[in-house]
């Protein structure tokens, strides 16, 4: 007899399979910045439970190109008026994060933040590099949309699946504080990228994922932020060691599928833990970024282990700084005692 899978099982299978397939296709096609496509596929599969129509996918790619292209307009300001440029980007980040916290689309927020930070910092070094990053994002997004459609065909959403509950929105009085916190988390990574855009672009992606975790509080910051980063580093080391036994694109796909299934079970509470879904999603995103950069280092003939150690150290520093910002900005003034005169 055919057993019906529950919606959470279908979503876990879809997320793991789609992410692994997008990873293999991106590296197999030798796309620029190949780890971008699986990260975007992961975000799409985790946030949308229905396949995107072709028209919507193309429109999303156009929106991504336009939003990230904002960074190109900021290049002259950063080159000739650097202080004003940094302040302008800081203001832009604050407004974008506030838009997202008030119910704006998370993907649009991500693209806007990437445009303000990654694209502008790359363009300060070389305009062609900024244009190449935009091209990589658009190509990666189109591939992610195609893989998403295939994954939904392979593991369709059950007809009787309930609609996911709407994400809880922050109280209006909290929006400004959390948006400021996210801005302060991303800005140092942006300043590092101005020094060496090619070397520090992954750090910006990491900072963006940290900044968008609006539910993090001072009480759980260490567990949610530092814990997920350390877990991602351990998983990346295990993944790399397993892949080294037999280096092949299909093995890359199969190992990603295995690791994706393990984390997807945690993400969708098929194997319940005390960690939030954001913890497991952040761990998977960080692992993909670390692995993608390690593969690129290997192809370029660099010392993979030294580069990984430096990159992991920077990720941990960025995460500790994010914890500090959460702690400082999550503090509340003491409540006044009622009834005292």
C-alpha angles and dihedrals in degrees: 000000000000112000118214115232119226119243092254092053091050092049093049092050091045094049095048095043095044094048093048093046092048091049092052093044093048094052093038091054090044093231116183111264090006098192090066094075098055091045090053091044090051092051092048095047092046095049104035123053095188129064116255115244115242092252092051091048092052091046090051090053090050091049090049091052093049096044095046089044088068086080091064090062091055096054096088091048092052092046099049103022104028098168093049090045094054091047090049092051090048090054090047092052091051092051093046094049090046089052090053094047090052091060103282121151110278094216092053089049090051093050092047092050091048090050093050094047116018098036097043094046092047090048093054088062097039132345092217090057091055091049089049091053091051090049090050091051094050093046091046091049093050090050090048091052092050092048090047091055091049092048091052090050090050095044106020123194110258113256092235095047111134118239112259113255116260114263113262111254123220119247111264092246090058098049097080094048095049092044090052090049092052091048092052090049094053100040098072091051088051091052090051090051090055087062096049113002097181093050100042104038091099088054089060091053090051092048091049092054090049093047093052094057093098094166093065115113134185089260096059101024095105093049097042101040108025094032094053092046093051091046090051090052092051092047091048091053091049091046093050092048091050092046090050090065090069118003110208136128093242091051087051087055094046095048091047089050091052095047090043092053092050093051094039089058088057093043094054094039094244083132101030120219135169091251122096124246088251089061093057094041091051090048092053094046092049092047091053092049092049093047094045092052091046091053090049090049090051092051090049092052095246126145098269097196095050092046090048092050092050093046093047090049090053091048090053092048091050090048094049089049089051089052089052092052091048091051095047097045097039093061114111127209112250113269117248115249110248120232098027118124 
